[in-house]
Amino acid sequence: MTEKREYRGDYPDRTLYIPGPTEVREDVIEAMCEPTFGHRSDRMTDLYTTIVEDTREFLDTDNDVIVLTGSGTEFMESSILNLVEETVLVTTCGSFSERQADVAERLGKSVDRLEYEWGRAVKPADVREALEEAETEYDAVTCVMNESSTGVRNPIEEIGDVVAEYPDTSFIVDAVSALGGDSVDIDAHGIDVIFTSVQKAFAMPPGLAVCVVSEDAYEREVESESASWYGGFQRSLDYYDRKGQTHSTPAIPVMLAYRTQMKHMLEEGHEARDERHREMAEYTREWANEHFDVFPEAGYESQTVSCIENTRGIDVAETIEAVSEEYDMVFANGYGSDLGEETFRIGHMGEHDTESIRALTDAIEDVAGL
Ligand SMILES: Cc1ncc(COP(=O)(O)O)c(C=O)c1O
């Protein structure tokens, strides 16, 4: 049994380079310190409509946006409930896409997996073959955009184009750890549902999940018998239409932080933000190739999380500990027991830039004697 460990007031302030949560600007943290106000007030409508419309502008989409209290996993679950009556094709290539399959199975859906070895990317041609060979049309296909456990960026645009040829099949994308740091033209590739958590490349404090929903997905859910109450697209979007508010009490302080951070994101602009993330990813890959190796399949490397193969056999746990103690910087080990020591991961997302990533790689070089 886990025993109580008293929360203290003297923790060191360490810079986060893990694949989320990530660094949050000071003024975004401060934005949370407003007196509480009612979630049915005009002030709430001002706040919620502002963050929803700003998100739509930032993501450059005409689809509907929901900002819901919870984490990204909420939409892993509710998008299955809302859109899958019977069968779903889940593409798996790492821990989070496997979680999506587990969630769908637990919800009693019939799940076919299109499985890839960890580190490999999902291929559009294989998705096409699976759709062609299916006995009945799938209700949905799911794909993770950025597999944070392996650092793979799946080609969701091409996969979306394939799924779009099957008009009765929804395309659901888990873009947690990607959106905000890796742009995608949501409306151009038949993406019915795409969701993220705000503590990743949006660089906000945790507590909210964002979901972009197509008109088709909204309509399909109206016909569904298993739709989620809390994560139902229809309930959230209808409530927004009528009142400009959320269906239940939201994490108002995090929404205040969201409002401030979205201003920064709009000011920087979608393209500039994407470019900054591309530069960080390129720098990290070059560094990894010089000292180690890059874990994901070539050509499918993530723009926000680098998974680095520990080809030199350094003690990953010890290096993380030493960098943390000596430099007050935290990066991540490999995911799970299999990759824990075989790889390590650097989150280059949100507020970071190439200089701040270089500060981390310098620290790793120093500690590991590279
Ligand atoms: C790709 C991916 N999907 C889903 C999740 C789960 O997100 P959350 O912890 O916000 O529920 C994560 C978390 O790291 C993730 O990286």
The ligand as a Tripos MOL2 file, in Angstrom:
@<TRIPOS>MOLECULE
LIG
   16    16     1     0     0
SMALL
NO_CHARGES

@<TRIPOS>ATOM
      1 C1          0.0100   10.2960  -27.2200 C.3       1 LIG1
      2 C2         -0.6520   10.3810  -25.8940 C.ar      1 LIG1
      3 N1         -1.9350   10.0400  -25.7990 N.ar      1 LIG1
      4 C3         -2.5950   10.1120  -24.6340 C.ar      1 LIG1
      5 C4         -1.9790   10.5290  -23.4820 C.ar      1 LIG1
      6 C5         -2.7410   10.6120  -22.2160 C.3       1 LIG1
      7 O1         -2.9290   11.9660  -21.9400 O.3       1 LIG1
      8 P1         -3.4520   12.4440  -20.5080 P.3       1 LIG1
      9 O2         -2.4120   12.0660  -19.5280 O.co2     1 LIG1
     10 O3         -3.6180   13.9200  -20.6850 O.co2     1 LIG1
     11 O4         -4.7470   11.7400  -20.2900 O.co2     1 LIG1
     12 C6         -0.6330   10.8870  -23.5260 C.ar      1 LIG1
     13 C7          0.0870   11.3020  -22.3070 C.2       1 LIG1
     14 O5          1.2770   11.4150  -22.2630 O.2       1 LIG1
     15 C8          0.0350   10.8190  -24.7730 C.ar      1 LIG1
     16 O6          1.3210   11.1850  -24.8590 O.3       1 LIG1
@<TRIPOS>BOND
     1     1     2 1
     2     2     3 ar
     3     2    15 ar
     4     3     4 ar
     5     4     5 ar
     6     5     6 1
     7     5    12 ar
     8     6     7 1
     9     7     8 1
    10     8     9 2
    11     8    10 1
    12     8    11 1
    13    12    13 1
    14    12    15 ar
    15    13    14 2
    16    15    16 1
@<TRIPOS>SUBSTRUCTURE
     1 LIG1         1 GROUP 0 **** ****
